[in-house]
């Protein structure tokens, strides 16, 4: 249904709350200010667009214009946190505004009513050109602030603002939120994970379940928002960048307090921004700098929290199934991975190494397994005895036995335990984040806690370098659950460190659990 014209351009009205519309009209009448026209946007006055109309999404100065909306009518939204390279002392705060603003910043302090430290933010503006008969042109403004020099194990309060909108003002005090830095020394903590979330009722319900776990951080294994509905990484894909506005608003109750660590899936290759389609990712997210150039693959980084080293990878670079970005790093990602895994294994305070990425190394669901992932990375995982691998891509929960050399090294039933130094690696597909669910091969029953139906073998397939599927009979598919779910992992340090891995259905009921212990 078309919105009535109350003096606000429809394109703007659709992105403003009723309160913002009221304040806009009041300010417009009292100050005689006017909205920057769509013609000025299209002409590149606000966006820094390229000649083709697509932004490179690199940091740019705050957009300015001779006539602009007063900052008091522009409310920030979509706050999302991420760690810097050292979660004990570095955090990145990101958010969005519906219109260009002047001098954006973050206020931070140790009390919610004392936000004395003020940090300037950078603007990364993103222009999506219109497509005749499909979508209007859209400008989006993402803001980012880097907080360094924080104290370990400390709760901080923060608010985001700009000229005309001060979070320290009593009118905006409700927008103040908080975060906690990683402890100085390892202690027990929980992190969560899933992939393939999107926007909708199921996605929001998983957010509610996630909050109940009180995680130190969350890992999102790609296919974040589904603004690109086709996922082939081509300009012929169906695409609506407005889904990102909805996604960031939907997730803000979680992401404003829980660091949200994303990596890239096939639906995150948005061909309208930069040659590899990652310009949108670079505009929306600030992620750790771990020695890998984010311009070649923004979803590649690592960090250490407590006794766990975490590594995020971009599987689009090695995927045989969906080749749009195959080889996009020219082998640099794999070289970085080999170096980083070696460093983490040599670190005296790191007991466990967890790797996550999108495409599945081992799964029997719709997309099955990617031979490119297996060929490029599994030898490195085994060499460095990675403790847990988390994937998305297939919209189910599926968990393997411990796999060594492509075969079952040890059966790990529900409630079982495994030692990666002896048995091999457990691979988890946690793709039930909220998008429409998949199934399993015909005749293969689900098998999960309280409903165990073991299959000694399952007929499946993997993708080959020629982009063809090759049939295979597998014995490693141990747990299968077709439902929305998330992964909850408890890490313990001390004399007997362990990871306790649990899969939770959307109603909170546990559908799988097992332990990872090294050298037992």
PEWOQUI-V778488 format. One record per residue. N is the residue number from 1. RES is the residue in one letter. PSI is psi in radians with two decimals (NA if undefined). OMEGA is omega in radians with two decimals (none if undefined). Layout:
# PEWOQUI-V778488
n: (N	N)
res: (RES	RES)
psi: (PSI	PSI)
omega: (OMEGA	OMEGA)
This chain:
# PEWOQUI-V778488
n: (1	2	3	4	5	6	7	8	9	10	11	12	13	14	15	16	17	18	19	20	21	22	23	24	25	26	27	28	29	30	31	32	33	34	35	36	37	38	39	40	41	42	43	44	45	46	47	48	49	50	51	52	53	54	55	56	57	58	59	60	61	62	63	64	65	66	67	68	69	70	71	72	73	74	75	76	77	78	79	80	81	82	83	84	85	86	87	88	89	90	91	92	93	94	95	96	97	98	99	100	101	102	103	104	105	106	107	108	109	110	111	112	113	114	115	116	117	118	119	120	121	122	123	124	125	126	127	128	129	130	131	132	133	134	135	136	137	138	139	140	141	142	143	144	145	146	147	148	149	150	151	152	153	154	155	156	157	158	159	160	161	162	163	164	165	166	167	168	169	170	171	172	173	174	175	176	177	178	179	180	181	182	183	184	185	186	187	188	189	190	191	192	193	194	195	196	197	198	199	200	201	202	203	204	205	206	207	208	209	210	211	212	213	214	215	216	217	218	219	220	221	222	223	224	225	226	227	228	229	230	231	232	233	234	235	236	237	238	239	240	241	242	243	244	245	246	247	248	249	250	251	252	253	254	255	256	257	258	259	260	261	262	263	264	265	266	267	268	269	270	271	272	273	274	275	276	277	278	279	280	281	282	283	284	285	286	287	288	289	290	291	292	293	294	295	296	297	298	299	300	301	302	303	304	305	306	307	308	309	310	311	312	313	314	315	316	317	318	319	320	321	322	323	324	325	326	327	328	329	330	331	332	333	334	335	336	337	338	339	340	341	342	343	344	345	346	347	348	349	350	351	352	353	354	355	356	357	358	359	360	361	362	363	364	365	366	367	368	369	370	371	372	373	374	375	376	377	378	379	380	381	382	383	384	385	386	387	388	389	390	391	392	393	394	395	396	397	398	399	400	401	402	403	404	405	406	407	408	409	410	411	412	413	414	415	416	417	418	419	420	421	422	423	424	425	426	427	428	429	430	431	432	433	434	435	436	437	438	439	440	441	442	443	444	445	446	447	448	449	450	451	452	453	454	455	456	457	458	459	460	461	462	463	464	465	466	467	468	469	470	471	472	473	474	475	476	477	478	479	480	481	482	483	484	485	486	487	488	489	490	491	492	493	494	495	496	497	498	499	500	501	502	503	504	505	506	507	508	509	510	511	512	513	514	515	516	517	518	519	520)
res: (X	X	X	X	X	X	X	X	X	X	X	X	X	X	X	X	X	X	X	X	X	X	X	X	X	X	X	X	X	X	X	X	X	X	X	X	X	X	X	X	X	X	X	X	X	X	X	X	X	X	X	X	X	X	X	X	X	X	X	X	X	X	X	X	X	X	X	X	X	X	X	X	X	X	X	X	X	X	X	X	X	X	X	X	X	X	X	X	X	X	X	X	X	X	X	X	X	X	X	X	X	X	X	X	X	X	X	X	X	X	X	X	X	X	X	X	X	X	X	X	X	X	X	X	X	X	X	X	X	X	X	X	X	X	X	X	X	X	X	X	X	X	X	X	X	X	X	X	X	X	X	X	X	X	X	X	X	X	X	X	X	X	X	X	X	X	X	X	X	X	X	X	X	X	X	X	X	X	X	X	X	X	X	X	X	X	X	X	X	X	X	X	X	X	X	X	X	X	X	X	X	X	X	X	X	X	X	X	X	X	X	X	X	X	X	X	X	X	X	X	X	X	X	X	X	X	X	X	X	X	X	X	X	X	X	X	X	X	X	X	X	X	X	X	X	X	X	X	X	X	X	X	X	X	X	X	X	X	X	X	X	X	X	X	X	X	X	X	X	X	X	X	X	X	X	X	X	X	X	X	X	X	X	X	X	X	X	X	X	X	X	X	X	X	X	X	X	X	X	X	X	X	X	X	X	X	X	X	X	X	X	X	X	X	X	X	X	X	X	X	X	X	X	X	X	X	X	X	X	X	X	X	X	X	X	X	X	X	X	X	X	X	X	X	X	X	X	X	X	X	X	X	X	X	X	X	X	X	X	X	X	X	X	X	X	X	X	X	X	X	X	X	X	X	X	X	X	X	X	X	X	X	X	X	X	X	X	X	X	X	X	X	X	X	X	X	X	X	X	X	X	X	X	X	X	X	X	X	X	X	X	X	X	X	X	X	X	X	X	X	X	X	X	X	X	X	X	X	X	X	X	X	X	X	X	X	X	X	X	X	X	X	X	X	X	X	X	X	X	X	X	X	X	X	X	X	X	X	X	X	X	X	X	X	X	X	X	X	X	X	X	X	X	X	X	X	X	X	X	X	X	X	X	X	X	X	X	X	X	X	X	X	X	X	X	X	X	X	X	X	X	X	X	X	X	X	X	X	X	X	X	X	X	X	X	X	X	X	X	X)
psi: (2.35	2.48	2.47	2.67	1.84	0.44	-0.02	2.24	2.33	-0.66	-0.63	-0.71	-0.63	-0.32	0.18	2.54	2.94	-0.67	-0.70	-0.66	-0.75	-0.82	-0.61	-0.87	-0.71	-0.79	-0.66	-0.71	-0.66	-0.57	-0.08	0.62	2.69	2.64	2.45	2.29	2.77	-0.52	-0.65	-0.69	-0.85	-0.53	-0.03	0.18	-0.53	-0.26	-0.29	0.66	2.76	3.06	-0.52	-0.11	0.11	2.28	2.59	-0.15	0.60	2.77	2.36	2.82	2.76	2.19	2.44	2.77	2.80	-0.58	2.11	2.79	2.45	2.45	-0.35	-0.33	0.04	2.02	2.24	2.66	3.00	0.62	2.33	2.38	2.72	2.68	2.71	-2.87	-0.54	1.80	-0.22	-0.45	-0.03	2.33	2.58	2.26	2.23	2.64	-3.11	2.64	2.57	-0.28	2.83	2.44	2.89	2.43	1.09	2.69	2.99	2.38	2.43	2.56	3.13	-0.13	2.56	-0.39	0.28	1.33	1.20	-0.47	2.32	2.19	2.22	2.52	2.70	2.67	2.30	1.78	2.55	2.15	2.18	2.05	2.67	2.80	2.07	2.19	-0.01	-0.92	2.75	2.78	2.59	2.38	2.29	2.52	2.01	2.38	2.53	2.38	2.38	2.14	1.98	2.91	0.42	2.81	2.42	2.64	0.64	2.41	2.22	2.65	2.55	2.78	2.59	2.55	-3.02	3.07	2.12	-0.20	1.77	2.05	-0.30	-0.24	2.46	-0.54	-0.42	0.23	-0.49	-0.25	-0.10	2.36	-2.93	2.88	2.90	2.31	2.83	2.63	2.75	-0.60	2.64	2.41	2.95	2.39	2.95	2.43	2.76	2.91	2.55	3.00	3.04	1.06	-1.09	-2.81	2.28	-3.09	-0.80	-0.68	-0.76	-0.63	-0.65	-0.58	-0.74	-0.74	-0.71	-0.81	-0.59	-0.32	-0.21	0.97	2.67	-0.50	2.94	2.41	2.16	1.96	0.66	2.94	1.23	-0.98	-0.50	0.56	-0.62	1.84	-0.29	-0.66	0.41	-0.12	0.48	2.71	-0.22	-0.15	2.55	2.35	2.33	1.77	-0.32	-0.34	-0.50	-0.66	-0.81	-0.74	-0.84	-0.61	-0.74	-0.73	-0.13	-0.63	-0.41	-0.90	-0.24	-0.26	-0.42	2.06	2.23	1.71	1.87	2.70	3.08	2.33	-3.09	-0.55	-0.09	0.04	1.70	1.76	-0.12	-0.16	1.97	2.79	-0.61	0.01	0.23	0.07	-0.61	-0.72	-0.75	-0.55	-0.65	-0.42	2.52	2.03	2.93	2.50	1.84	0.47	0.07	2.28	1.98	-0.31	-0.44	-0.49	1.67	-0.29	0.34	2.02	3.07	2.86	2.86	2.21	2.08	-2.18	0.32	2.17	2.27	2.33	2.18	2.38	2.74	1.75	-0.22	-0.48	-0.42	0.04	2.23	-0.50	-0.82	1.69	0.20	-0.70	0.38	2.19	0.32	-0.38	0.08	0.67	-0.09	-0.59	-0.78	-0.68	-0.73	-0.72	-0.81	-0.74	-0.78	-0.72	-0.69	-0.71	-0.74	-0.70	-0.49	-0.23	2.22	-0.47	-0.04	1.99	-0.64	2.57	2.14	2.27	2.40	2.54	3.14	-1.14	2.52	2.36	-0.68	1.99	2.69	0.03	-2.89	-0.85	-0.23	-2.46	2.57	2.02	-0.47	-0.74	-0.80	-0.81	-0.70	-0.69	-0.49	-0.64	-0.64	-0.69	-0.75	-0.72	-0.72	0.16	0.95	2.48	-0.52	2.36	2.27	2.24	2.96	-2.20	-0.94	2.19	1.12	3.06	2.20	2.44	2.38	2.92	3.12	2.22	2.30	2.15	0.54	-0.01	2.90	2.04	-0.52	2.34	2.37	1.54	2.99	2.21	0.03	-3.12	2.72	2.68	1.89	-0.40	-0.30	-0.69	-0.51	-2.85	2.42	2.31	2.25	2.22	1.99	1.05	0.33	0.65	-0.28	-0.33	2.85	2.39	2.68	-2.97	-2.83	2.95	2.62	2.28	-0.11	2.11	2.65	2.65	1.92	3.07	2.17	-0.18	0.99	2.19	1.51	2.41	2.12	-0.50	2.68	2.36	2.10	-2.77	2.94	2.74	2.41	2.98	-0.42	0.18	0.49	2.73	2.38	2.18	2.57	2.57	2.11	2.62	0.08	-0.08	1.77	-0.72	2.33	2.21	2.16	1.54	2.82	2.43	2.99	2.88	2.34	2.13	2.15	2.19	2.26	2.47	-2.86	-2.74	-0.46	1.29	2.62	2.72	2.19	1.95	2.19	2.48	2.27	2.27	2.91	-0.42	0.07	-0.12	2.39	2.31	-0.14	2.63	2.58	2.94	2.59	2.11	2.40	2.33	0.46	NA)
omega: (3.14	3.09	3.09	-3.12	3.09	-3.11	3.06	3.10	-3.10	-3.13	3.10	-3.07	-3.12	-3.05	-3.12	3.03	3.12	3.12	3.13	3.10	3.13	-3.10	3.10	-3.11	3.12	-3.12	-3.13	-3.11	-3.04	-3.06	-3.14	3.09	3.14	3.09	3.04	-3.02	3.07	3.11	3.10	3.10	-3.12	3.13	3.06	-3.10	-3.06	-2.89	-3.07	-3.05	3.01	-3.13	3.14	3.09	-3.14	3.14	3.03	3.04	2.99	-3.13	-3.13	3.09	3.09	3.14	3.11	3.09	-3.11	3.09	-3.10	3.13	3.08	-3.05	-3.11	-3.11	-3.10	-3.12	3.06	3.05	3.05	3.11	3.07	-3.06	2.98	3.07	2.84	-3.10	3.13	-3.09	3.09	-3.02	-3.05	3.06	3.11	3.12	-3.13	3.10	-3.08	2.97	-3.08	-3.13	3.08	3.12	3.14	3.04	3.07	-3.09	3.00	2.93	-3.13	3.13	-3.10	3.08	-3.10	3.13	3.11	-3.12	-2.97	-3.12	-3.09	-3.08	3.12	3.11	3.05	3.12	2.99	-3.08	-3.04	3.11	3.04	-3.13	3.08	3.08	-3.03	3.09	-3.07	-3.09	3.01	3.00	-3.08	3.05	-3.14	-3.05	-3.13	-3.07	-3.02	3.08	3.14	3.10	3.13	3.11	3.10	3.12	3.13	3.04	-3.04	3.05	3.10	3.05	-3.09	3.02	-3.13	-3.09	3.13	3.11	-3.13	3.13	-3.10	-3.13	3.10	3.10	-3.10	-3.13	-3.05	-3.08	-3.13	3.14	3.14	-3.13	-3.05	3.01	3.11	3.11	3.12	-3.13	3.13	3.12	-3.09	3.02	-3.08	3.09	3.12	2.91	-3.12	-3.12	2.86	3.00	2.93	-3.04	-3.10	-3.08	3.11	-3.08	-3.12	3.12	3.13	3.12	3.08	3.04	3.13	3.09	-3.13	-3.12	-3.12	3.12	-3.12	-3.06	3.02	3.08	3.14	3.07	3.09	-2.98	2.99	-2.91	-2.91	-2.93	-3.10	2.94	2.98	-3.04	-3.06	3.04	3.11	-3.14	-3.10	3.10	3.05	3.09	2.96	-3.03	3.05	-3.09	3.11	3.09	3.11	3.07	-3.14	-3.11	-3.10	3.05	-3.13	-3.00	-3.05	3.10	3.09	-2.95	3.11	3.12	-3.09	3.07	-2.97	-2.97	-3.02	2.87	-2.94	3.01	-3.13	3.10	3.10	2.99	-3.05	-2.89	-3.10	-3.10	3.06	-3.05	-3.11	3.11	-3.08	3.13	3.09	3.10	-3.12	3.12	-2.95	-2.97	2.93	-3.01	-3.06	3.00	-3.05	3.10	3.08	-3.06	-3.08	-3.14	3.09	3.10	-3.03	-3.13	-3.11	-3.12	3.05	3.05	3.09	3.06	-3.09	-3.13	-3.08	2.98	-3.07	-3.13	3.08	-3.11	3.06	-3.10	3.03	-3.11	-3.04	-3.02	2.99	-3.03	-3.05	-2.88	-3.04	-3.12	-3.13	3.13	-3.02	3.11	3.12	3.10	-3.08	-3.14	-3.11	3.09	3.08	-3.13	-3.14	3.14	-3.07	3.10	3.09	3.12	-3.13	3.12	-3.13	-3.10	-3.00	-3.09	-3.11	3.08	-3.01	3.05	3.14	3.12	3.08	3.12	-2.93	-3.02	-2.99	2.96	-3.13	3.04	3.11	-3.11	-2.87	3.14	-3.13	-3.01	-3.12	-3.13	3.10	3.06	-3.13	-3.06	-2.98	-2.92	-3.05	3.07	3.11	3.10	-3.11	3.14	-3.07	3.04	3.04	-3.02	-3.10	3.07	-3.10	3.13	3.00	3.00	3.03	-2.98	3.13	2.87	3.06	-3.09	-3.11	2.81	3.00	-3.06	3.11	-3.14	3.12	-3.13	3.10	3.08	3.09	3.04	-3.14	3.14	3.04	-3.12	-3.11	3.13	-3.13	3.13	-3.09	3.13	-3.08	-2.94	-3.01	-2.97	3.02	3.12	-3.11	2.95	-3.10	-3.04	-3.13	-3.03	3.12	3.14	-3.13	-2.99	3.05	3.09	3.14	-3.10	-3.13	3.11	-3.13	-3.08	2.98	3.13	-3.07	-3.03	-3.10	-3.14	-3.06	3.07	-3.07	2.96	3.14	3.09	-3.13	3.08	-3.09	3.11	2.99	-3.13	-3.12	-3.10	3.10	-3.13	3.05	3.09	3.13	-3.11	3.05	3.05	-3.02	3.12	-3.02	-3.10	-2.99	-3.10	-3.13	3.14	-3.14	-3.14	3.07	-3.02	2.99	3.13	3.07	-3.05	3.07	-3.13	3.09	3.08	3.12	-3.07	3.11	-3.10	3.12	2.95	3.03	-3.02	3.14	2.99	-3.09	3.01	-3.04	3.08	3.12	-3.12	-3.13	3.14	3.09	2.94	3.07	-3.13	3.02	3.11	-3.12	3.03	-3.14	none)
